[in-house]
Every structure is written in C-alpha cells, then in structure tokens.
Amino acid sequence: MFKRALVGCLLLFQAIPAISAPVVDHWSVIAESFFKDRAVIEKPDTISITAPLQAEDSALVPISIHFAESHGFVKWYLFVDANPIMLTLTTRMPDLKRALSLSTRIRLDANSQVRVIGERPDGQLNMAVVAIKTPGGGCGGAVSQDEAALRASAGKMKLRQADDGEAVVLQIQHPMRTGFERTVYGYYAKAWYVDKIALLSAGEPVLDLQLGPGISANPYFRIELPLDISTLSVRASDNENQTFRYPL
C-alpha cells in the first residue's frame, strides 16, 4: 500500500511542473507560415470552442467546435500550437448556410493554445482560441501493439446516430501514428495516419476533412448536422494510400 501511494505521489509531482508550465503560443509562426500578410480577426460570435481547461489524458483531449448558422466559411483550420505538426485538421463544407458543431479528440504535446480559423469565400479570416493545459507527451510514446493485427483492423468504421438523435457519430480504427513514437528497438516508428475523410449524403459531399497526426488514435467525430443517416457514406484514406469506405 505504501509503495503504491509513493508511486502515486511521484507521478503527481512529475505532472505538476508540466501542467504549470507556460502555455505555448506560436501564433507568429502559424500566421507567417499559413496566412502571411492576411488579417485574422478573433470573432467568438461566429466560432466557439469547447474544451477542458486541463486535459486528463494528453493523447485523448476532447474538443468541440461550433459555427453559427451565418458563418459563411468555405474552409476552416484547427491548430495546436505546442504540437510538432501544428496543423491538426482542415475542413471544407459546401453548404455555407448550415450551423455546424463538430466534436473530436486531439493530442497535446504540452500546454498549448488551440485555435480554429475560418476562411470565407472573399478570403476574410476569423479565429477563436482556447488554452488547454496537459501533463504533456501526447504526440510521443511507444509502439507496442501487434503490427499484423493493427494493420488488419485499420480503416474499419462505424457510422451511427448519436444517442440524443441530434448528430451522427463516425469512428475509424487506426493508430494515427505521429512519427514521434518509439519502437521496442529504440528507433522512431514511421508516421501512419488517416489523412482524408469525405462524408457524403446520397453521393453529394457534406464534409471534407483533411487530418494531421494530431488527431487522436481511432479518430472520433460527432457531427451535428440535419442529416439522414440512411443516405450517408464515407470515403477515407491514409498517408500510405490505403483507402477505406463505409459501407463496404
């Protein structure tokens, strides 16, 4: 009992410095790299982000993004400032007159600003930002799963109506390796992640998602749109050019 308590205390003290560390803000780098010489205006009445102030698991951080009905964005971006690859998700939505709420799970490598930037047809950019604290290390770790079994199951999908009936939920089995995990031999495992998902209704595009490795393993998306699930299908691919479909 004493040993377990001692280990718990040590883990707690190890986590405290990480959580109390400064929140990483790399906005100047993001602005220069992705939106050079373009004005980006914070507009919380159009975009809002819901996320924990302090994440319990740095590899599995829940986040919800809401766009007002009049958002008018043709494209939007999700950035995590502290991650080695900051661009985490890029989304295109053909119908500009629908309100949209999208929930997913992301990785955090350290305390970080998390920002969503929406782009209108005329090029105007609006942004929402939240700070999330975490024990850190969400982009690294070790590769310990059976590789053959992992590859056999990669790409399997579930698409269902949410229990509250207000959204559809998409889940994809995939390790979403970042390229920063180490194998048992000590070298870095090659990045391997789902990079594209297209949600279609009766064959017409509803949402187009481009993923980075900052999305958590076994990607999860809750999408609040007025959709008839019986008409929906999904096309996905990963960075090894494997393609996946739902239904098969």
Buried (B, 14 or more C-beta within 10 A) or exposed (E): EEEEEEEEEEEEEEBEEBBEBEBBBBBEEBBEEBBEEEEBEEBEEBBBBEBEEEBEBBBBBBBBBBBBEEBBBBBBBBBBBBBEBBBBBBBBBEEBEBEBBBBBBBBBBBBBBBBBBBBBEEEBBBBBBBBBBBBBBBBBBEBEEEEEEBEEEBBBBEBEBBEEEEBBBBBBBBBBBBBBBBEEEEEBBEBBBBBBBBBBBEEEBBBBBBBBBBBBBBBBBBBBBEBEEEEBBBBBBBBEEBEBEBEE
